[in-house]
Amino acid sequence: MMTRYLAIHVRAHEGRYHGNGDDSPSPFRLFQALVAGAGISGPLDEQTRGALVWLEGLHDAPIIAMPRTVRGESVLMYMPNNDLDAKGGDVRRISEIRLATKIWRPRIFDARVPWIYAWPFNEADESHAIAVCALSEKLYQLGRGVDMAWAWGELLDEPTLEARLAEYDGVVRRPSAGAGLRLACPHAGSLESLKRRYSARRFRSEGGRRVFVQPPNPSYRLFAYESPPTRHLFELRSTSDSELRVAWPLAGASLLVVAARDAAKERLNAAMPNRTDEVERHLVGRKADGSNAAPVESRVRIIPIPSIGMHYADRGIRRLLVEVPAACPLRSDDIRWGFSGAELFDPETGELKNVVLVPTDDDDMLRHYGIGSKARVFRTVTPVAVPEEAKRRRIEPARRLAEAKGGMDRVVEIAGARAAVIQALRHADVCTTVEEIRVQREPFDAAGARVGSFAKGTRFAKERLWHVEVAFSAPVEGPLLIGDGRFLGLGLMAPAPDIVPGVHAFAVVDGLVGEPRAVDLARALRRAVMARVQSTIREDSEDKKLPPFFCGHEADGAPLRRANSSHLAFAFDPTSRRLLILAPHLLERRSPTKQESEHLRTLDVALHGFRELRAGGAGLLTLLPSTFNDDADASLAQPSHVWESVTPYVVTHHAKEVSAAEALAADVRAECRRLGLAEPMVAPCNVCGVQGIGLTGDVRLTFKQAVSGPLLLGRMRYLGGGLFRPVEKPDQP
């Protein structure tokens, strides 16, 4: 059946809203107002109750259109604090409790613009929707008692609703699956909770006194709402031949943005002379006198789109993306008209550039900038402009040798740039944790340009510009623009290939009890990782099973055999007190397969926030993510000629008619051959047989050529047995 919308329009009498806790009334406040309006004349009849139960039972949250509000002046009100029972009910002592104050600060908006709440519903439920429309006409207030209002309802099809929202002079918020403004919405049981709250006792007797009783809270659910910007894409075409595309040089990205912005500004000012101040503030970012820039969240963002994605792409700018935020008071259609067909000219000389902006629906290039997708690693296409205090020290060319920077100078500059990048991400409302930042003056790709070439014609000195690569702890959606020049085309970032780590290391910082066996800790780690991965992959479907890559077992529970035993290994290094999760391709010294890379990305997401491990008798462990390759104390990955086992080696196959030490040495050499390593000299010790496990022992390996780690060998290698640590040869200094 066709989806229709129940649209309830609410108009305030005075253009003020005093509701506490939100800037605009939530859908649940509207539901409360509908119940209050219907019940003002007495108990609810069956038809009214049925309509309200149907409304609270709608599965989807409504689309909300709200007028733009500004905070009014605060008014301090003094009043009794309703606490006379604390004074024994003696009215002669009322002056002692007249200390309560309340601050009233209404949200002010255009009273001619109504709130709109649009619930989707099936056409079969039209009778209930009509009944709710009738109920809406009984509404008399919204928010506090001073917020007098009236309402009316309509049943609209989707095209009609979208047309209304496109013309709406306010902010449109839609339900979102991710983060955003969280608003209360009615759900099944909300009506009954309001009835219980209304009929609950307000006072009780306690020691002969009447004591106020807090009524039960109403029941509702929270939905995340977001206001995505409206995007308009334009191509750069030749003025003389509209079929000919023009490529603007990458280093002139800022000049292109200024030229397009000023051309659109001239057209909008000519068409709307009474709104020139708004155009200056929200399109240019300042008033005509250069003061009072508009809030960042309401400014139009002009983004140059260089051609990237292939190694032969020249990075010329052939497209321009214009983002109009929902909070911008300028209509999206007006902004689109201002840019559409605008001929670009030099802002200083007024000379035409033989470039015209032509609207286009070909948005394939936008995927290269993370629009509509997410990525964990981003790199700059145009450099980031950092604040003045974080710029590099300039050296006069004539004094290059005399004022050359030392190593410490460069360390300080890079540290300052990284700190500025973190601040820039915060200003761009990117809240995801940053794991790593790289800054440099050279581009990350051969077709890019050094930072100095972007400074020409801008207000940014070249010492303030940096190319940046940022690795986040979780994927982030584009487009991503950061830095002081983000409204001038600088700081534009694009997703970069994400090198998924092959090892996850966690230092045990607290909670370890005694000296537990390494294999017991490895098993506890394996169980925790499988549980977190299972939770991650079930977000999309309840039917997804744990792949063998994570558990090491087939679907029927049988263990994977050698021919296809590509699964994770778990280990505990007692020397450094670190827990390790190692990918199979790293242990087998090969490149990961495509499927393994996908599994490793899932693992990376599942381990985000992993800070605690319940390890049974070994304790409740507090974990801290650790770097595997850069450990100062003989990392397990560094190359070495000599390796010693830190966990017992367990023989895979027992050789016959030889001693235990010879059988263990032969098995170690076979394991090295399996990994493609040269046969080492094997020196076993502490060799013994363990019931239920097999032949085990400690091993020292000596290779003729240095071998890089990590090195896990033997039958128990997937649970941390046979973990080796590099040591220096005896004759090495």
Secondary structure, DSSP 8 states (H G I E B T S, - for coil): --EEEEEEEEEESSSEE--SSSSS--HHHHHHHHHHHHHTTSS--HHHHHHHHHHHT-SS--EEEE---EE---EEEEE--S-GGGGTT-GGGGGGGTTEEEEE--EE--TTS-EEEEEEEEGGGHHHHHHHHHHHTT--BSSSTT-BEEEEEEEEEHHHHHHHHHH-SSEEEEEESSSSEEEEE--TTHHHHHHHHHHS-SEEEETTEEEE--------EEEEEE---EEEEEEEEESS-TTSB--B-GGGHHHHHHHHHHHHHHHHHHH-GGGHHHHIIIIISS-TTS-----GGGS-EEEEEE--SSTT----EEEEEEEE-TT-SS-HHHHHHHHTT-EEE-TTT--EEEEEEEE----GGGGGGTTTSEEEEEEESS-EE--GGG------GGGTTTT---HHHHHHHHHHHHHHHHHHHHHTT--S-EEEEEEESS-SSTTS--GGGG-TTSSS-GGGEEEEEEEEEEEEES-EE-STTTTTT-SEEEE------SEEEEEEEE---S---HHHHHHHHHHHHHHHHHHHHTTT-TT----HHHHSB-TTS-B--GGG----EEEEETTTTEEEEE-HHHHTTS---HHHHHHHHHHHHHTTT--EEE-GGG-EEEEEEE-STT-TTT-TTS-EEEEEESS-EE-SS--SSS-HHHHHHHHHHHHHHHTT----EEEEEEEEEETTTEEEEEEEEEEEEEE-S--B-STTGGGTTTBEEEE--TT--
